[in-house]
Amino acid sequence: MTGTVRASTALLLTGIGLAACIGAAMAGHHLAAARPQGQQPPIDRRHTISLRPAPAPAGLGQEAFEHARTIVGFGPRNPGTPGWSHQLEYIERQLQGHGLQVQRDTWTDRKELITFANVSAVIPGRRKERIVLACHHDTKCTLGHPDPAHNFHFVGANDGASGTALLLALAPVLLREERDATIELVFFDGEESLDWSWNEGARALFGSKRYVKRHRDALLLGEEPRIVALILLDMVGRTDLHIQEELFSTERLRTIAWSAAVACGHQKHFYQRAEAASDDHKPFLDVGIPAVDLIDLNGNPHWHKPTDTLENLSAQSLQITADVVLTMLPEVERVYVRDGK
């Protein structure tokens, strides 16, 4: 997982601590400076939508954890590594095993001369409008950086594997119930910045930028139905789970996410802190597609550190996130598909 540059002035203004990437002088690249364009105020958490809890089946969190165990076993998974190739094949096998038709979009970035690959699968609904559930599957490259402190073995159990694993575990659940919306599962590549620092995302978000451009082109040509909303999962399995209120995200979707957490009794794990994070949802927001980022970054002590391992991942946290996502979906469908807002 990557993010925005967080200026030192923003640290002073907000008073909110962020675990730094290795090296005390390096500010974290996922958090935004004070109120950049597109950042919004937090929602009023006293006002919630009455939602019916739709908890995930018992054991789904453990199933997701086992996916994460397998994925972490592939080692580092930044583009071009053996682990990257093994993970792509694993994602495809798992989705195909549920009868889904899988698409792999592979391309080489002309500037970076790096090959990336997005993976996607569609679960048809009664209507063609799509809700995208997405994550990123790559891990931060922690080799070849000028500062020796930024070079270490990194397996990204939470930052990369958790979202991937949870989407894989959710796939068969989503297949069991016919919905109004078509659901597309998307596994983005190249989310992490190639530089250690974020640098305004200049060398990051490769997969989501490409996906959105291809969607816009196809939409203009009438070749595919529109995407009405995105729910992004990024770092959703830490033992001490805290999904921050991400302030670039669409206000209405943030309200739905918070209401779902309250409905499921998981509010202590959600929205206790609020801060913007530039992530794979930003290319969607930039073209007007509503999006929400479920991300556990603020105060995460394992972010881009060697300690982001299975020992600090929790099946219970994955279960909690699944509960909230499944409780969100009917309301997201109502608002963005049936009501068309």
N, C-alpha and C positions, 0 to 999 in steps of 0.2 A: 504494500500500500504506500502511496505517496501523499503529497499534499501541497499546500501553499506555503510561501515564505511567511514566517511570523516574525515581524520586526521586534527588536528589543523594546522599542517604545510601546508596542502593544502589550508586551509582558508587564510593563510598569503600569499601564492604564488599566488593564483587566485584573492584575493581581492573581492571575490563574497560572499555575505552574505547568510546564510540559516537560516530560522526560526528554532530555536532549539526545540526539543521535550521538554516537560515540564521539567524544571530543567536546570539551566544555565550551569552546569558542564558537561552535557551530550551532546556529539556531535551527530548530525543527522546521522542516519545509512544508508541513501539512497545514499549519494554522495561519489564518489570514491576519494581516495588519488591521488596525482599527477601522471598521466600517468602510471597506472598499466597495466599489460599485457592485451591486447585486446582493450584498449582505443585508439581511433583514433583522429586525428586532426579534427577541424570543417571543414565543406564544405565551398567552396567559394560561398557565397550567390549571387554574381553577375552573376553566370552562372546558368540558370534555363532551364528546359525542357519545351517546349511549350505543354501545356496540355489544353484540352477542359474542361471548368468548368462543373461539374455535381452536381449542388447543391441539397441538400436534399429537399424533398417536404416541402412546407410551413407548419409550425406547428409541424414538427417532433421534434424539440427541446422542445416544450411544452409537447409533448407526453412523451418524455424521462423524463422530469421534473416530470410529474405525476407518472411515474414508480418509480422515486427516492423518491417521497413523500410517496408512499406506502411502499417501502422498508425501509426507515428511520423509518416509523411507527412501524416496527417490533422491533426496539430497537437495542442494540448491537448484532452483528452477527458473533462473533468469534465461532469456532467449539464447539458444545455441548450446546450452549445457545438456548432458545426457538426461538429467532429471527433467528438464523441460520437455524433451521428446517423450519420455516415459509417462509423464503426467498427461500430456495431450492424448496419448493412446488410451490411458486409463479413463479419462473423462468420456471419450467416445465410446469405449466398451460398456461403461456403466449405463449411459443413456440408451445405447442401442439394445442393451439387455432388457430395457423396459419397453421396447418396441418403437422408440422414437427415431425419426430420421434426423441424422446429425449432419451439419454442415461445418466444414473447416475452411475458413478464409485465411489463406496464407499469402503474405506479400513481403517484399523487401523494401525497406525505407531507403529512398534514393540518397538522402543526405547521410544517414547513419550507416548505411550498408549493413543493416541488421535485418534478419528475417524474423517476422512476428506471425502469430497465428491466433485468430479468434475462433471459438467454437460456439455453436448455437444449436438449439433444437426447439421446435414449435409444438405446443400442445393446443390443438384447435378448440375454439369455443363456438358458441352459437352465432357469434358475430365476429367479423374479421379484425375489428380494432384490437390493437395489441397492448398488453401490459408487459413490460420487460422486467424480469427479475435477473439481476446481474451481479457479478463479482469480478475480481481480477485473479488470474491464475499464476502470474509471474511473481518471482521473489526479487527483492532488492539485490542488485549486484554488489557484493562486498569484497571484490578483488580489483586490484589495479588502480586504486585511488591514491592520490599523492600523499595523504596523511596515513601513516601506518595504522593509526587507531581505527581507521575505517575499513580495514581489511581483516576479515575473520570468517570462520565457517558459519553460515547462516542458513537455516532450514525453513524459516517463516511458518511456524505452526499456526499462529494466529493471523499473521500478515501475509495472506495468500491462501494458505490451506484451509482456514476455517470457513471462509465464504464459499470456496469451491466445494468443500465437503458438504456444507449445509445445502447448497443447491442440488447436489447429487442425491442427498437423502430426501429432499422435498419432492423431487421429480415424480416418484411413484404415487405420492400422496395427491399431488395435483392432477394426476391422470385419473384418479378414482372418481372425481366429481366433475360433472359437466358444468361449465361456467358460461356466462354471457361473453366474457372477453376471451380472446385468444391470448395464451400465455407464451412468451418466448423466454427461454433460459439462455443467457449469454455469458460466456466466460471470456473476459477481455484479457488481451496480452499487453505488455509494455506499459502498464500503469506507472510503474516505478520510474523515477528520474534516473537517467544514465549518469548524470553528475551526482555527487553525494548530496549536495544541496538541491533545493527545489528549483531555484532560478525561474520563477514564474511559470513553471511547467513547460519551458522551452524544449526540453528533451524528455518528455513524459506524456502519459495519456495517449500513447500511440494507438492502442486498440479501440478505445472509445471514440477518439476523433475520427478514425477511419469508419467505424460502424455508423456514426451519425451522418457523415458525408455521404456514404453509400445509400443510407436510408433516404436522405433528402433528395438525392439524384433519382432514386427509384420512385419516390413519391411524386416528383414533378412529372415523371414519365408515365405515371399511372400504373406502375408495375407492382406495387405492393401497398397494403393498407397502412394507415397511419399508426404511429405509436402514440398512445394517449397518456402514458405515465411510465416512469421508471422507479423501481425500488432497488437500491444498490446495497449490497452487503459487503462490508469491509472491516475485518477484524471483529468478529462477532462471537468469539468463543473463549475469551480470557477468563481465567478462574474467578477473578474479582471483576465481573462484568459491569461495565458502565457505558451505555450507548449515549453519547452526548447529543444535545440538540444541535444539529449542524445548520448553521444560519444562512448558507446559500440555498438550502433546500426550500422547495415550494411550501409556503405557509400552510396551505390546506392539507398537504400530505404530512407535514409535521404534526398537525393537530390530529390527524387520523392515527399516526404512529403512537403518539402519546395516549390517545384514547384507548387504543388497542392494548397498550401496556397496562393501563389502569383496569380495563375490563378483565385482563388475565391475572391481575394481582402482582404484576411485575414492575410496578412503577419505581421501586427503589433502584432498579437497574437502568432506568431511562431518564434522560433529560434533567439530571441533577446539576449538570453544568451545560453551558451553551457557548459555542464558538464555531466560527466558520472553518471549513476545511475544503480545499480544492481537491477534487477527486474525479472519478470517472463519470459522475453525474453532471459535471460542469459543461461538457460539450452538448449535452441534452438541453440543459437550461439555456445555453447560449443561443439555441435555435427555437426556444419557446416551448420545449416539451417539459411538462411538470415532472419533477424528480425529487426523491428524498434519499439521503445517504444515511444508512444505519451504520455508524462507525464508532469504535471505541478507541479513540486516540488521546484525548485530553487526559493527562495524568497517567498514561499507560507506561509503566516502567520498563517494559520489554520491547518497545517499539524500536525496530532496527538495531537490536542488540542480540548478542549470542544467546541470551536467555529466552528468546522467543521459540520455545520448544514445547513438546507434548506435555512436559511436567507442569507447564503453566497454561494448559488448555483444559477446558472442562466440558464434559458431556451435558451437564446441567445447564451451563450457559448457552450451549447450542440449542438445547431444548427450549429455553426461555425465548431465544430469538425466533425460533420456528413458531412458537405459540403466537408471538406478536405479528409475524408476517402473515400467517394464515388468518388471523383475526382481522388484519387490515384489508385483505383482498376483497371481501364482499363490499365494503364501503368504497374502496377505490373503484371497483366496477360500477357501483351505483352512481358515483359522482362523475366519473370520466367516460363511462361507456353508455349507461342507460340514460343519464341526464345530459351527457355530452358537454359538461362544463370544463 
